[in-house]
Amino acid sequence: MSHAERLEKEIQFYEGGFQAEHPLNRYPFYSPLRNELAYTVARHNLAKRAKKLAPRANEVLIAPCGFGKDVPEFRAVWPTACFTGIDVSADAVHRCAIKDARVGDILSMPFPNSSFDAVISTLFFHHVADEGFEPYLAEIARVLRPGGIMVTMEQSAYHPLFLFTRPAMRIIGNITGQVDHEHPISLSQLAQSARRSGFERACTFPCSFGHNRMPIPLTTTINVLNYFEPLKHLAWMVGLVAFKA
């Protein structure tokens, strides 16, 4: 698959392929509230850890910005920061909650070197795992200032539920509208790639053990595991913060 073909698939991703009427996308297997809460909890924990590691950030890039769902949590921890966004989808940029958002490819961003104190790239790298992390990490490092941070959060390939849900997709089909080349990844491999791409250190940590298909009471209960960092790669969402050299 060429890079241009990949970008076109990503643009189509925003048009949505979620099959809301499928029995497995309805109660008791799924609910919009359950899904939204699971991602909100994970983003909240990611932003809180980013704040702890980098108390201040003046210029922040969200790449990709999507519809801007990362914005509320990071504005809460960096209230004086100026946010910029970039995404391959014109529709996403138009609907994004960031005023300064533009259409563009993260592999070749239209920003000068050392423009930002932080780059937030959540739920992005599992879309480019088969293409390779390092070209994207190098471009993110380029637009970061020395000592700046990259913040990301990804689905861990080691979460126990993926042992069942990934094979099940081959049987029931792509009922959630995923891009065909996306899949959960190893955050330790991403951290190693970051160290080879201009980042001097990278730390990983759990953001949420509660999968978005779990009932809310179960999600609330199981997220006590967030306090047990040795289990982090078994989480549904694992965060990573890397510091540019």
N, C-alpha and C positions, 0 to 999 in steps of 0.2 A: 504494500500500500504506500503510495506516495504521500508526502507531507500535505500537499494540496487536497488529496482525497480525504485525509484524516481531518483536516480543518472543515471540509464540507460536512462530514459526518457529525462533527461537534456542533456546527451551526444547526443542523437538523435536530440534534438532541434537545435544543431549547423549545422546539415545536411540540415536543412531548409525545411519548408513545405508551404512557401509563394506561393500562386497560382497567378502568375503574369498575367495570361491570363483571370482571372475572371473579369467580367465587373466592379465590385466594387473595384478592385485593379488597375484600370486604370483611366485616366483623364475622367471626372472632379472630381472623388471621391478620387483620390490618385495619387501622383507622387513621384518617388525616390528623386527628389530635395526637394520637400515639406517635405518629411519624414526626410531627412538628416538635413535640416535646423532646423526643430523643435527640434530634439534631440541636435544639436550643441548649439542652444540658451540656452536650459535648462542646459546642462553641463557647459557652460560658466558662467551662473549665479550661479550655485552651486560652482564652483571653486573660483569665486570671493568672495562669502560669506565665504568659508573655509579659504581663505587667510586673510580676515578681522578678523576672530575669532582666527586663528593660523598663525601669520605672517611667522613663520619658521617651516620647517619640514625637517629633515635630512634623515630619513629612512621611506619610504612610501611603504605600501603593497596595491596592488589592488586585491581584492578578492570578486568575481571572476574577472579575467582580461579580459575574452572574447577575442576579436580580438584586444584589446588595444585602443578602441575608447575614453576612459577616459584620456588617456595619454597626448595628446597635450594640453588640457586645464589645467591640473594640473602641467605639466612641465612649463607652462607659468607663473604660480603663485608661484611655488617652484622650480626655475631653478637650484638650487644646490643640490636638493634632489636626493637620490639613490632610484630607483623604483624596486620593486620586484612584481611578479605576481603569482597567483595560480588559476587554473581552473580545473574542473573535465574532460574537453574535451582535449584530446591530440592534436586534430586538431586545436583547438583554441590556445593552448599554442604554437604550432609550427608556427602559423601565427601571433602571437602577436607581437606588436611593443616593447615589453620589453625583453631585453636580458636575464635577470634572471627571467624567468617564468618557472613554474613547474606544473606537473599534481598532483592534490590532492583534497581531500574532505575538504571543509571549516569547517565541523563539527569536524575535527581532523587534524589540520594543522601541517606540519612538521617544526615548528619554535619554538625556545626556548621562555620561558616567557619573556615579556618586550622587544621584539625585535624591535618594530616600534614606530615612533612618530605619525603616522597617518595610518589608514586603510580606504580605499575607497571601498565601497560596493554598487555601484549603480545598480538599477534595479534587485536586488537580492531577497529582502525579500518578494516580492509578489509571488515568486516561492515557498516559504516555509511557507506561512501563515497557512495552514491547519496542518502542522507538528508542528508549534510553533516557535516563534521568539527566545525565551530565550536560548536554547542550542547554537544557532549560535552566539548570542550576547555575551554569556559567553566566547566562544572560541575567539571571536574577542577581548574582554577585556583582555583575558589571554596574547595575543601576543603584546598588547599595553603597552607602558611604562606609569607609573603614570603621569597623566596630559595630556596624549596623546588623540587624537580625532578619533572618527569614523565618516566618512562622507558618507551619503547615499542619494539617490534620488529615489522616487517611484511614481507610478501612484496613485493618490488619488481616493478612492472609491466614493468621493463626487463630482467629476467633472460632470457637467450636461450631457455631451454627453454619459457618461457611462450608463445613464438611458435608452438609446436607443441601443447603440452598444452591450452591454452585452446580453440583451434578443435577439437581432437580430442574434447572433451567433447560437442560438438554431434552428433558421429557415434556415439560409443560410449556416451554417457549419463553420468549422474552416479554413477560407480562408487565414488567416495570419500566420498559422503554429505555433500557441501558444501551449505551453505544457498544457495538459488538467487540471492540478492542479493549474495553475497560475490565479491570478485575482487581480484587484486593491485593495489596503488596506487602512486602517485608519492610518495616520502617528501619530496621537495622541496616539493610542494604541501601536505603535512601540516605541514611546518615553517613555511611561509608562513601557514597557518591558525592555527598556534600563536601566532605573533607578533601576530596580530589578536585573540587571545582571552585576553590577560592574561599572556603570556610574553614576556620581554624579549629572549631569544635562544634559539636552538635549533641544535644541531649534529647532523649525521648521519654515520654511519660504517658500514662493512661488518661484519656478524656472521658470515656464512657464504656462500661461493660454492657450496658443495656441496649440491645439491638432494637432497631426501630419497629420490629414486628412483635416485640414483647409487650404484654399488658403493662400498663403504667405502674401498678403496684409492684410488679416483679422488677421492672426497670429501676424504680426507686430503691428497692431492697438490694439488688445485685450491685448497684453502683457504690456500695460501701467498699467494694474491691478496689476502687480508685486509690484508696489509702495504702494499698499493698503494691508498691511499685515493682517489685520483682516479677509480678504477674502481668506487667504492662502489655506485652506482645500478645496476650490472650484477650485483650480488650477488643471491643467492636471498633472503637475509634482511638487511635494513638496519635498523640501530638508530637511535634518535633520543632525545636528552636535551634537554629544554627547561626553562629556569629561569624561575620565576614572578617577575614584577617586584616 
